[in-house]
Structure formats: C-alpha cells, structure tokens
Amino acid sequence: MSIASSTDILEQRTRRDARHERLFRWLLKGCALIVLAALLGAAGATLWGGREAFATFGWHFLISSEWDPGNDVYGALVPVYGTLATSFIALLIAVPISFGIALYLSEVAPAWLRTPVASAIELLAGIPSIIYGMWGLFIFAPFFAEHLKPWLTNNLGNKPDDGQLSWVAEHVPVVGKLFGSDYPFGASILVAGIVLAIMVIPFISSVMREVFQTVPTPLKESAYALGSSTWEVAWNIVLPYTRSAVIGGIFLGLGRALGETMAVTFVLGNSMRLSSSLLDPGTSIASAIANQFSEAVGLQKSALMALAFLLFVVTFIVLLIARLMLRRLASKEGR
C-alpha cells in the first residue's frame, strides 16, 4: 500500500471519527435539553392553567385562607401551610432517626446484622405510598386519637379535657396553641407529618449510610486511637467529612415529603380551614388537587392549577437552597 493511499485512509477515519464525535455530543445535548424542556413545560403548563386564578385574585391568592367553591373564592394559604408544616414535622422526626440508623449500620452493628437491616430499609423505600396512607388511616390515626392526642391536649394544649391549663400551656402560649384541639378524630397535620417521616426515613438513612461508608477507615481508626468515643468519631470525623452528601440526602427526603399525595390525603383530614393547632385537620397542595381536580370546572380548576404551580415553585426554591448550601460548603472546603 502506497503512502498516499495510507494518508487518504487516515484522513477518512479522522473525518468519520469527528463526525461521530459531533453526533455523540448532539445526542447528549439533546438528552439534557429534554430534561430542561420537561421542566419548563411543566412549570409553563401549570402557570398557564392557573392564569385565570392569578388574574382574578392577584397576590391575594397567596395570602388568603378562604376556599369557597360555591362563591368562586379561592386562596392558597391553607394548602401551602399544610404542605410546609407536614414536611417540616417529617424532617424534624426523620433526620435524627435516619442519622441514628445510618450510624448504627456503618459503625456499631455487627457484620451479620448489617445486610438484613439495610435490606429492610430498602424494602420500606419501595412500599407504595398508598400502603402508608391506609396504615395511617386505619391503624395509626385511631391509635393516635385514643392514646396520644388526649395526653398532648391535657399536658401541652390550651384546651385540656378537665378545663385546667397545664404549666406548659400557661407559660408557653405558642405550645398551647399548637397542641390545643377540640377535633375528636386522629387525622391531623401532626399525624400526616409522622406518616411522612416514616416514608422518608428509608431514603435519608440509605443515603447517609452509603456516604458514611465512604469515610476512610484510617481516618476513623486514628480518632479511636486517640481515645475518641463512637459518638465523637461520628460527630467530629464522619459527619464533617460527609456533610455535603448528608445535606443532599436530607433535601432528597424533603422533596419526597413536599410532593407526597396519597398518604397525606388519607391522614391529613382534608379541611380547608386554617388552624394554628397541629392536632386539627388541614390540607396540602397535593391532597387538595387530588381531592378536587376530577370535579373542578372553571375558576376552581384554574385555582387548582395555580396550586400546582405554587408546589412547583416551593419545590424549586427548596432544591435551590440545597444547591446553594452545598456550593457554600464546597467553597469552605476548598473544592
């Protein structure tokens, strides 16, 4: 084969490789643009669907607690409050428990127990949300109403059964309002938050466990050699080393809690009345849409679409805060 023909073959291969490289880049860019288009499409569709409600009520839609389909008057305050309150309660309960589970599995549990417990956690993560909702409605909510709610109202609330305020309700009025209720049933914001916590614990604990296992063993052994306890190693070595990933896992669980529909719908009570008590029923954005969208028409349907857009905005803000926190942590660590 001559030198000229070899050069031609080499040039053809080079052009072919360059063409394939460009095609591959376009394909990857198309995949990324599909995600961006789906994101913008979802936001735009909900905003367009809720334009009538926003045009009719304006900013008053965000701060109004009135929801009256008979008179076509709608406000988003009650669903937004219910969404944020239940999600906050879920994180308040789930994060410490998830940290304990992950720390036990990565540092304390014997080797023969780690795999079964980890598999059980993954199994809990795969259970459909409607199962949690049915368990909450038929088992936990009645138990809560019969055993836990009377204790909370009598010892913390400003509406005890015997009419005499407890020391907590008398000296800390905010706590008294949070746990004072005349509602006789179990479905409430607090019950919904507890059920959500049970749902997000497998997600947060799985992420924490995986990142805790990435901590270099010599680093932990050095701390133990200096006399540190397991708690000191976890707090001073493991958690600082993995805090970015831990925060990401927490916000992953928060995203799951914000958008949960069926489980919350079963145990929240679905009341459009704003109450300061965590023991009273309420509603969330997702449960309000699930309950009313099938029969909604006109302005009510537009109001529900506006709620969907608000849920999108709230979730976006939460994820944005997570990204900013992670970026700040990365900058402090010099990455």
Secondary structure, 3 states (H helix, E strand, C coil): CCHHHHHHHHHHHHHHHHHHHHHHHHHHHHHHHHHHHHHHHHHHHHHHHCHHHHHHHCCHHHHCCCEECCCCEECCHHHHHHHHHHHHHHHHHHHHHHHHHHHHHHHHCCHHHHHHHHHHHHHHHHCCHHHHHHHHHHHHHHHHHHHHHHHHHHHCCCCCCCCCCCHHHHHCHHHHHHCCCCCCCCCCHHHHHHHHHHHHHHHHHHHHHHHHCCCCHHHHHHHHHCCCCHHHHHHHHHHHHHHHHHHHHHHHHHHHHHHCCHHHHHHCECCCCCCCCCCCCECCHHHHHHHHHHHCCHHHHHHHHHHHHHHHHHHHHHHHHHHHHHHHHHHHCCC
